[in-house]
Amino acid sequence: MNTVGRGGAVSPAPAIWRPSATVAAVIERDGKFLFVEEEQGGRRVLNQPAGHLDPGETLIAACAREVLEETAHRFEATGLVGIYRWYYQPADVTFLRFCFLGSVSGIEKSRSLDPEIIALHWLTPAQLREQSARHRSPLVQQCMDDYLRGNNFSLEVLSRAYG
């Protein structure tokens, strides 16, 4: 679609902004939280188990899939920690992250992890904060802080068909 500007000049319509939808999981066990160590841009970073929403996938299903692929843990979301927006300037991408909390119902020990995963770590909140220079994005700490503050929104805030 074109638009008509001053003096009748026709110019192309501006591109439609499309954020990158991602999901993440906060998983706690005995006061420690599960993180993945992965390589991004030539450096080792820490992140919650997280990834992109696939076409036709619900947010909750995407989160369970990403946790399984990155950690071999079967994750069941029980609540929503928050919805976050972060602009990553080097790639000119805005991420829209849906962060869930939940429980692990088992581990598939023989499952291979995604190739970019270097290691899994169970960290206390203090250990995570000490390694802030290694966080993949500021959302890693923000999600943790919001979880520790007690953010636990009902999954009912998501539509049944698309949640």
C-alpha positions, -999 to +999 in steps of 0.1 A: +000+000+000+013+034-009+005+067+009+001+101-006+023+128+009+025+166+005+020+178-030+005+145-041+038+126-041+033+089-036+056+071-012+057+035+000+038+028+032+061+023+063+070-013+071+048-030+097+067-034+130+068-070+141+084-079+174+100-113+179+078-133+203+097-154+229+089-174+259+110-182+290+106-203+322+116-196+358+121-230+374+130-232+411+143-262+431+154-259+467+160-222+464+180-225+432+169-217+397+176-235+364+197-215+338+212-225+305+247-214+295+248-208+258+270-191+232+258-159+217+279-135+196+311-153+206+305-151+243+291-175+269+259-161+284+233-172+310+196-172+303+164-188+316+154-217+294+139-197+266+132-194+229+110-183+201+073-190+195+067-212+165+039-206+140+006-219+153+020-228+187+005-216+220+027-196+244+024-223+270+033-251+245+062-231+232+076-227+267+073-264+275+089-272+242+118-248+247+125-260+282+125-296+270+148-288+241+173-268+261+173-287+294+155-321+289+132-311+317+094-316+312+080-282+323+044-274+332+035-237+334+014-228+365+015-190+362+028-160+343+056-139+358+052-111+333+053-098+297+084-079+287+096-058+258+133-053+251+150-037+221+183-053+211+200-026+191+228-046+175+203-067+156+176-040+154+151-064+170+125-059+196+117-090+217+084-095+234+090-121+261+063-141+280+079-154+311+062-184+329+068-201+362+060-237+369+072-271+379+092-299+364+074-332+361+104-352+350+137-353+331+144-371+299+179-381+307+188-396+273+176-366+254+201-345+235+200-308+242+199-281+216+235-277+201+239-241+214+235-252+250+269-255+267+258-264+302+229-263+327+233-244+361+212-243+392+220-209+407+208-190+437+195-154+431+227-141+446+249-162+423+228-150+393+233-114+403+270-119+407+272-130+371+252-101+357+278-093+330+271-128+316+233-124+313+220-128+278+198-097+282+185-075+310+153-096+310+172-125+327+175-104+359+141-087+355+122-120+353+141-133+383+134-101+403+097-102+394+094-138+403+111-132+437+087-103+443+058-128+439+046-121+404+023-150+396-005-141+373-031-167+365-028-184+331-064-174+327-051-140+315-042-158+282-070-168+259-076-206+259-071-209+222-039-189+220-023-191+254 
